[in-house]
Amino acid sequence: MMTASTEISRSQLRNRIVSDLAQAIWKFRLQTLAAVTLMIASRLAVVAVPLMLKHVIDEFSRPTANAVFPVFVILTYVLMRYLGDVLNEARDVIFSIVTQHTVASFTERTFSHLHGMGARFHAQRETGAVVRDVQKGADGIGFLLGVAIFTIVPTLIEIGTVVAIMVSQYARTFTIAIGLTFVGYAVYTLIFTRYRMRFQRAVNRLEAQSDSRLVDSLLNYETVKLFASEDVERKRLSTVLEKWVTARTANQRALTILHVGQSTVITIGIGAVMLLAAQHVVAGTMSVGDLVLVNAYIVQVCAPLNTLGFVFRETNDAIVNVERMFEILLARGRRGEDVDEVEAKPLQVTVGEIEFEHVNFGYDPARQILRDIDFRAHPGKKLAVVGGSGSGKSTLMKLLFRLYQPTAGVITIDGQDLRHVTQKSLREAIGIVPQDTVLFNDTIAYNIAYGRPSATRADVVRAARAAQLDSFIERLPDHYDTRVGERGVRLSGGERQRIAIARAILKDPRIIVFDEATSALDTRSERAIQSELDRLAQGRTSIVIAHRLSTVVNADWILVMEHGRIVEQGQHAELIEREGVYARMWSLQSQQGELAQVQRKVSAQPVGLNALIAGVVDGLHEEIVEHGVQLYTMMPDDDLRVTGDPGVLQLVIADLCRTEIRAADRGERVELRVEREANQVRVCVLGRRAQPAPLSQKQARRLEEALSETGGTFTVGYVDGHLAYVAMMPLRPVVDTDEHEPVETDATGNLDGLCVMVLDDQEAAREALGAVLETTGAGVRLAASGKEALEWLAQTPTEQWPDALLCDIVLGEEDGYKVLRRVRELEASRRVSLDQRMPAIALTGHTQTEDRLRAQMAGFQMHMTKPVPTERLIAAIRQVAVPTEA
């Protein structure tokens, strides 16, 4: 029963192939007609060649032949041979238009169909196998249209014409011999080609499997290396290749049997016809010219038989490949999930209210993921969904985008059931900032404009500016036309997320989804990105899927999921008071954050870059010699110092150097450059080329994570006409004293009884300042941003304010001058007298005189440049601070 079903399916598939190819030919019927006309003329010219040759031989066989007449026959012979070739080439040129357009059309159609298929289809297919099926299917269509049609048809014309000439001019025995040869050849070829087809199908199946394993393994090559599984992957591929070798060998044996048998049939036919012709020449009933003609025709007829055999075999192989392509084309998704219902209408978003009504879902019946999900996302409000891995958070978003259909329940937007609206209108109405933004290997402008392909360059620039991306782009050599590399590997995680935000801003949806948008970022990048996400969510219905609970504290409503159910819901403070699942998650994450902070403090230490760079160069000595590269270092006069784990920082710089060294030619100069840039140190490695040596996404992410632990960043920058990978690390704010020489705190130098607020967005700098101040007896209040400092000051009575503010000027996207201005406004609103106002010291990496003047004009009592000696810092705070009055 199964076999019959399969045969019917294959028959229907082939009928569809024939129908679609016929439609393609009809579409280009004029070109096809012209090609067929040229083909017939070409074949007739080829058939006429032996006839002309016969007349030439017969004319020269007569003793009284006219010397002029054979010249015209010879010229006609030459002309027929020439026309046979030229007309054939002209036919190929004309019909190539049909072939190439049809191949391109089917490839585009398959590509579009693949994108039209739903998530279930793609989850069950292997990328390598699909790509191979499309490529080989397109090649098969080209073969069927070109080689098959214009080989089989002209060959049949040629054979028919030759047989007609033989029947009309020569004895019936010749026709019988040729006919028996044709019948024997056709029967033998048909039987053994069908026999061989099963081997060819096995070969195609195994090739698809090997291609799939190859692509899958190479896409995950870093995982392979991390688990030292190179041999395991080789053996997996080897297992398939062994089966492939066996199948190919069996296929080749079947092909050899086919070829030998075909040659035997043709040889017997040619031998029989030539023996008959020789007998007639001896008997005087045929001339020598007739013998030559018969020989030419039998060879001319049998040669196409070999061609027909080849075409028949290749046509069957092509059909097998085209069948696999059409299996993709004929695949159909589920109605209401992948395919819109017949009566589906465009979604009309008015206020953006989302409602899940008792929704159940499972990827298959045996695997239930969501159970009785019931909630409402109110217009213009932020709804957060939190929970552990596997709780079903991301599945909610897949259902919202209708990548899957609920097994029970209803999902509506503004009262419209998503099953009854078009997919296109639904997905155009919702924006998303995903967890891991994967970019196309194209320009920054293209990737931003992907949110709205019709956007102008001005629209793209405005979106980038709104996502705080414009300053980074303007530093790049090609600005918006800078290519981002495969999957965006040339950009940092934060930069890729900003592009995702710019996409969403450009799309301007009424509903926005943040699917763990900051979970892959370090704390500092997350803080910077989070403010952009909050800005993007304003005035829109937003759903935030989060793992870190700190990112959803200000949500209007929070859903807590566990094992596919909503177990709690409410606002942050309310959920903490319940001491349920959410409160336990909050407590656990707080403990993990504190532990991570302690670990960073333990591993972090002052690191002098001069000694660090010297160690890197020394460690790379053997590689430098091996590659014949000249490594130069450019260092500032003073020893710049940063905070971090020296072993980790050494590995980061060594990796950057090693990448350029391995990509450089022998004798090429590679430059390791360390420069001061305001509050930070910039480390980059430059080669001779305008582009940096490529890094894999895994390498880039590893370097980014290592630098983020020091409060630094890893990005792409424009350095002296070169695009280069740049490691940015914050300067230590104070000059370190020897650990065996504690800071002296005499009566004029200690800060006992004073409280100092330290405002710096760099965690390492903030903690270093706090540690120094605590050793002198001062109380310390740390703030990571101007917003955090101002909120605390606004909630605190003025008499409990710190005695001094130590403020960095460059605060990420904020400005220390603006922060101090708002502090002064807050003091004025509370009518604080001038002599009681909180003194402020500007601590910055800017060293110019105008920076010092600007700080004083902004209201800072002092301006100090990083790194500042500890004794001088303590003296400055002592000088400006006023002890809190009892």
GINORSUL-V741255 format. One record per backbone hydrogen bond with DSSP energy under -1.0 kcal/mol. NH is the residue of the N-H (numbers start at 1). CO is the residue of the C=O. E is the energy in kcal/mol with one decimal. If there is no record, write none. Layout:
BEGIN
nh co e
NH CO E
NH CO E
END
This chain:
BEGIN
nh co e
5 1 -1.8
6 2 -2.2
7 3 -2.8
8 4 -2.5
9 5 -2.1
10 6 -2.5
11 7 -2.8
12 8 -2.6
13 9 -2.1
14 10 -2.4
15 11 -2.3
16 12 -2.1
17 13 -2.0
18 14 -2.7
19 15 -2.4
20 16 -2.6
21 17 -2.5
22 18 -2.2
23 19 -1.9
24 20 -1.8
25 21 -2.3
26 22 -2.4
27 23 -1.9
28 24 -1.0
29 26 -1.4
32 28 -2.4
33 29 -2.8
34 30 -2.3
35 31 -2.3
36 32 -2.6
37 33 -2.4
38 34 -2.2
39 35 -2.2
40 36 -2.6
41 37 -2.3
42 38 -2.4
43 39 -2.5
44 40 -2.5
45 41 -2.0
46 42 -2.0
47 43 -2.6
48 44 -1.9
52 48 -2.3
53 49 -2.2
54 50 -2.4
55 51 -2.1
56 52 -2.1
57 53 -2.3
58 54 -2.8
59 55 -2.5
60 56 -2.0
61 57 -1.4
65 62 -1.2
71 68 -1.1
73 69 -1.4
74 70 -3.0
75 71 -2.7
76 72 -2.4
77 73 -2.5
78 74 -2.7
79 75 -2.7
80 76 -2.7
81 77 -2.0
82 78 -2.4
83 79 -3.1
84 80 -2.2
85 81 -1.3
86 82 -2.8
87 83 -2.5
89 85 -2.0
90 86 -2.5
91 87 -2.1
92 88 -1.8
93 89 -2.2
94 90 -2.1
95 91 -2.7
96 92 -1.6
99 95 -2.4
100 96 -2.9
101 97 -1.8
102 98 -2.1
103 99 -2.7
104 100 -2.6
105 101 -2.4
106 102 -2.6
107 103 -2.4
108 104 -2.6
109 105 -2.4
110 106 -2.6
111 107 -2.6
112 108 -2.8
113 109 -2.2
114 110 -2.6
115 111 -1.9
116 112 -1.5
117 113 -1.1
122 118 -1.7
123 119 -2.1
124 120 -1.1
130 126 -2.4
131 127 -2.7
132 128 -2.1
133 129 -2.5
134 130 -2.3
135 131 -2.4
136 132 -3.0
137 133 -2.1
138 134 -2.2
139 135 -2.2
140 136 -2.4
141 137 -2.1
142 138 -2.0
143 139 -2.0
144 140 -2.7
145 141 -2.3
146 142 -2.4
148 143 -2.6
149 144 -1.1
150 146 -2.0
152 148 -2.7
153 149 -1.7
155 151 -1.6
156 152 -2.5
157 153 -2.3
158 154 -2.7
159 155 -2.9
160 156 -2.7
161 157 -2.5
162 158 -2.4
163 159 -2.7
164 160 -2.2
165 161 -2.2
166 162 -2.6
167 163 -2.8
168 164 -2.2
169 165 -2.0
170 166 -2.1
174 171 -1.1
176 172 -2.4
177 173 -2.4
178 174 -2.7
179 175 -2.9
180 176 -2.7
181 177 -2.0
182 178 -2.4
183 179 -2.6
184 180 -2.8
185 181 -2.5
186 182 -2.8
187 183 -2.6
188 184 -2.1
189 185 -2.7
190 186 -2.6
191 187 -2.2
192 188 -2.3
193 189 -2.3
194 190 -1.7
195 191 -1.6
196 192 -1.8
197 193 -1.6
200 196 -1.9
201 197 -2.4
202 198 -1.7
203 199 -2.2
204 200 -2.6
205 201 -2.4
206 202 -2.2
207 203 -2.5
208 204 -2.2
209 205 -1.9
210 206 -2.6
211 207 -2.6
212 208 -2.1
213 209 -2.2
214 210 -2.4
215 211 -2.7
216 212 -2.6
217 213 -2.4
218 214 -2.3
219 215 -2.4
220 216 -1.1
221 218 -1.4
224 220 -2.0
225 221 -2.2
226 222 -2.7
227 223 -1.7
228 225 -1.4
229 224 -2.8
233 229 -2.5
234 230 -2.4
235 231 -2.5
236 232 -2.2
237 233 -2.3
238 234 -2.7
239 235 -2.4
240 236 -1.3
241 237 -2.6
242 238 -2.5
243 239 -1.4
244 240 -2.3
245 241 -2.8
246 242 -2.1
247 243 -2.5
248 244 -3.0
249 245 -2.6
250 246 -2.3
251 247 -2.4
252 248 -2.7
253 249 -2.3
254 250 -2.1
255 251 -2.2
256 252 -2.5
257 253 -2.4
258 254 -1.9
259 255 -2.6
260 256 -2.9
261 257 -2.1
262 258 -2.3
263 259 -2.6
264 260 -2.1
265 261 -2.2
266 262 -2.3
267 263 -2.6
268 264 -2.4
269 265 -2.1
270 266 -2.8
271 267 -2.6
272 268 -2.2
273 269 -2.3
274 270 -2.4
275 271 -2.0
276 272 -2.0
277 273 -2.4
278 274 -2.5
279 275 -2.0
280 276 -1.9
281 277 -2.2
282 278 -2.3
283 279 -2.1
285 280 -1.9
286 280 -1.2
291 287 -1.9
292 288 -2.4
293 289 -2.5
294 290 -2.9
295 291 -2.5
296 292 -2.7
297 293 -2.9
298 294 -2.8
299 295 -2.2
300 296 -2.8
301 297 -2.5
302 298 -2.3
303 299 -2.6
306 302 -1.7
307 303 -2.0
308 304 -4.0
309 305 -2.3
310 306 -2.5
311 307 -3.4
312 308 -2.9
313 309 -2.3
314 310 -3.1
315 311 -3.0
316 312 -1.9
317 313 -2.1
318 314 -3.1
319 315 -2.8
320 316 -2.1
321 317 -2.0
322 318 -3.0
323 319 -2.6
324 320 -1.5
325 321 -1.7
326 322 -2.8
327 323 -2.0
328 324 -1.1
329 325 -1.9
330 326 -2.7
336 339 -3.7
337 334 -1.7
338 334 -2.0
339 334 -2.2
344 341 -1.9
345 420 -2.0
354 377 -2.0
355 412 -2.5
356 375 -2.5
357 410 -3.0
359 373 -2.6
360 408 -2.2
361 370 -1.9
367 364 -2.4
369 361 -2.7
370 361 -2.4
371 564 -2.9
373 359 -2.6
375 356 -1.7
377 354 -3.1
381 378 -1.9
383 542 -3.1
384 557 -3.0
385 544 -3.3
386 559 -2.9
391 388 -1.6
396 392 -1.2
398 394 -1.6
399 395 -2.0
400 396 -2.0
401 397 -2.3
402 399 -1.1
403 398 -3.0
407 360 -1.7
408 360 -1.5
410 357 -1.6
412 355 -2.6
413 416 -1.6
414 353 -3.0
416 413 -1.7
418 411 -2.4
420 417 -1.8
421 418 -1.0
422 345 -1.5
426 422 -1.9
427 423 -2.8
428 424 -1.8
429 425 -1.0
431 511 -2.8
433 513 -2.6
442 440 -2.8
444 482 -1.5
445 480 -2.7
447 443 -2.0
448 444 -2.3
449 445 -2.7
451 448 -1.6
452 449 -1.4
455 452 -2.6
460 456 -2.0
461 457 -2.5
462 458 -2.2
463 459 -2.2
464 460 -2.5
465 461 -2.4
466 462 -2.2
467 463 -1.5
468 465 -1.5
469 464 -3.2
473 469 -2.1
474 470 -2.5
476 473 -1.4
481 478 -2.6
482 479 -1.5
484 442 -2.4
488 485 -2.2
489 486 -1.1
490 484 -2.3
491 488 -1.7
496 492 -2.3
497 493 -2.2
498 494 -2.0
499 495 -1.8
500 496 -2.0
501 497 -2.2
502 498 -2.8
503 499 -2.5
504 500 -2.1
505 501 -2.7
506 502 -2.6
507 503 -2.3
508 504 -1.8
511 429 -1.3
512 541 -2.6
513 431 -2.2
514 543 -3.0
515 433 -1.5
516 514 -1.3
516 545 -2.6
519 516 -1.2
521 518 -1.6
526 522 -2.9
527 523 -2.1
528 524 -1.9
529 525 -2.9
530 526 -2.8
531 527 -1.2
533 529 -2.2
534 530 -2.6
535 531 -1.9
536 532 -2.5
537 533 -1.9
540 537 -2.1
541 510 -1.9
542 381 -2.3
543 512 -2.1
544 383 -3.0
545 514 -3.4
546 385 -2.1
551 548 -1.6
552 549 -1.7
555 552 -1.8
556 382 -1.3
557 382 -1.5
558 570 -2.4
559 384 -3.3
560 568 -3.0
561 386 -3.0
562 565 -2.4
564 391 -1.3
565 562 -1.2
567 560 -2.5
568 560 -1.4
570 558 -1.9
575 571 -2.7
576 572 -2.2
577 573 -2.0
578 574 -1.3
584 580 -2.1
585 581 -2.4
586 582 -2.6
587 583 -2.4
588 584 -2.5
589 585 -2.6
590 586 -2.2
591 587 -2.2
592 588 -2.3
593 589 -2.5
594 590 -2.4
595 591 -2.5
596 592 -2.5
597 593 -2.0
598 594 -2.4
599 595 -2.6
600 596 -2.2
601 597 -2.2
602 598 -2.3
603 599 -2.4
604 600 -2.5
605 644 -1.5
607 642 -3.1
609 640 -2.7
612 608 -1.7
613 609 -2.9
614 610 -2.0
615 611 -1.9
616 612 -1.9
617 613 -2.6
618 614 -2.1
619 615 -2.2
620 616 -1.5
621 618 -1.1
624 620 -2.5
625 621 -2.3
626 622 -2.6
627 623 -2.2
629 624 -1.8
630 668 -2.4
632 670 -2.8
634 672 -2.6
640 638 -1.1
642 607 -2.2
644 605 -2.0
649 645 -2.5
650 646 -2.2
651 647 -1.6
652 648 -2.1
653 649 -2.2
654 650 -2.3
655 651 -2.4
656 652 -2.0
657 653 -2.3
658 654 -3.1
659 655 -2.2
660 656 -1.5
661 657 -2.6
662 658 -2.4
663 659 -1.0
664 660 -1.0
667 628 -3.7
668 665 -2.0
670 630 -3.1
671 686 -2.8
672 632 -3.5
673 684 -3.0
674 634 -2.7
675 682 -2.6
677 680 -3.2
680 677 -2.2
681 729 -3.4
682 675 -3.4
683 727 -2.8
684 673 -2.2
686 671 -2.8
700 696 -2.6
701 697 -2.3
702 698 -2.3
703 699 -2.5
704 700 -2.4
705 701 -2.6
706 702 -2.2
707 703 -2.3
708 704 -2.2
709 705 -1.1
710 707 -1.5
711 708 -1.4
712 707 -2.6
713 728 -2.1
715 726 -2.4
717 724 -3.2
719 722 -3.2
722 719 -1.8
723 690 -2.8
724 717 -2.9
726 715 -3.2
727 683 -3.0
728 713 -2.7
729 681 -2.4
731 679 -3.1
732 641 -2.5
735 868 -2.2
741 738 -2.1
749 746 -1.3
750 746 -2.1
751 776 -2.4
754 751 -2.1
756 779 -3.0
757 804 -2.8
758 781 -2.7
759 806 -2.9
760 783 -1.9
766 762 -2.7
767 763 -2.6
768 764 -2.2
769 765 -2.4
770 766 -2.2
771 767 -2.4
772 768 -2.1
773 769 -2.5
774 770 -2.3
775 771 -1.5
777 774 -1.5
778 773 -2.0
779 754 -3.1
781 756 -2.6
783 758 -2.5
789 785 -2.2
790 786 -2.7
791 787 -2.3
792 788 -1.9
793 789 -2.4
794 790 -2.5
795 791 -1.4
800 797 -1.8
801 798 -1.7
803 755 -2.6
804 755 -1.1
805 839 -2.4
806 757 -3.3
807 841 -2.6
808 759 -2.6
814 811 -2.6
816 809 -3.1
819 815 -2.0
820 816 -2.3
821 817 -2.0
822 818 -2.1
823 819 -1.9
824 820 -2.5
825 821 -2.1
826 822 -2.2
827 823 -2.3
828 824 -2.5
829 825 -2.3
830 826 -1.1
831 828 -1.3
832 827 -2.4
836 833 -1.2
841 805 -3.1
842 862 -3.0
843 807 -2.7
844 864 -2.4
852 848 -1.2
853 849 -2.2
854 850 -2.4
855 851 -2.0
856 852 -1.9
857 853 -2.3
858 854 -1.7
860 855 -2.3
861 840 -2.6
862 840 -1.1
864 842 -3.5
866 844 -2.8
868 733 -2.7
873 869 -2.2
874 870 -2.5
875 871 -2.2
876 872 -2.2
877 873 -2.3
878 874 -2.4
879 875 -2.0
880 876 -2.0
881 877 -2.3
END
